[in-house]
Amino acid sequence: MQGCDTAPDAKPGLMPVEEAIEALLADVQPITDAERLPLMDAVGRVLAEDVFAAVDVPPAANSAMDGYACFHGDAAKAGLRISQRIPAGSAPAPLEPGTVARIFTGAEIPQGADTVVMQEQAELVDGQVRFSVQPEAGDNVRPRGQDIAAGAVVVAAGTRLQPADLGVLASTGVAQVAVTRPLRVALLCTGDELVEPGAALKPGQIYNSNRYLLAGLLHKLGIQVLDLGRVADSADATRAALTKAASQADCIISTGGVSVGDEDHVKAAVESLGELRLWRLRIKPGKPLAYGRVGAVPFFGLPGNPASALVTFCLLARPYLLRLQGALVEPPLMLQVPAGFARPRPGGRQEYLRSRLEAGRACPFVNQSSGVLSSASWAQGLVVVPPETPIAEGDLVGFIPFSELLG
């Protein structure tokens, strides 16, 4: 691959990615504040308590087809009189013995019937019904409680509610749910070189893409963003910004200033105001990631290079923030797909290559520099290359779709 540094860099003290994720999730102290919301407004929120079914779903046996409800033992008779018509939403009378009921999809099965024969397998002859099949008892009948039994847990606490969850809850009659309150995350970007889009660039300046990247990622998680803007490259400004952030937020996220240069003040500021619990990972892009606390408030210092900020947020900060809000967190789905590239010289860090699937193969963007954010806009996900692992074209590699990481 062009434009990729593959030199080994497994230095002592670099924490493996999986170990870092485990340590981060073990360090979370989830918020417990909750509020009740109408079900219609709860998508994306984290359920604060188990929800139990008050009713069976369906509440009564009903028909899965348009057809004729009958007792299965009567189906072989030459002709059966239609004794009633049962549309969905009506309460049926008990079925007269030796007759059938004209029934429609979703309608309640009458007492005395145990089977529905679909209308395509029936014909009317002189006003009576004849069947072309001999049904089994229970054919085309949805039993009471087939989907959900009364008293069962419908959706468990910690679930981040998706549209399907809302539908399931509604099917049991739930109108409101208790959810944890939205997180408040303070976002700040360090760097004297940063200017906002819309301003003219001067020599040495770049536009602040990280602010918009991270704000978008946080908003997609339903998080309230406290945007503290750009922080000057000085120890005093950094400490002041972190102190302000800690007074207002449940978590702090900064970009830049976490490496070891003379103008990298974030690490020292965090250590002076609290503690640093994790720093420098065996990951590429994104080695200089910091995690700790400013006072009692958790802090993430993401790298300043935008592709590094994206990857480390998705893999490390995102699951932490979900767990902080009380959500159940599982590893992202990783597909195994053939490599559409060769990488004969393995690196010392676990690499995440911005890639897309082409003809069923994982194809990385040609330039994997941590400053090339356009690669992420082009990509469909991340190829995972473990440390010290050469890749030949056609080898199976892990591919994490962005749909698992960005929502």
Disulfide bonds with the S-S distance in Angstrom:
none
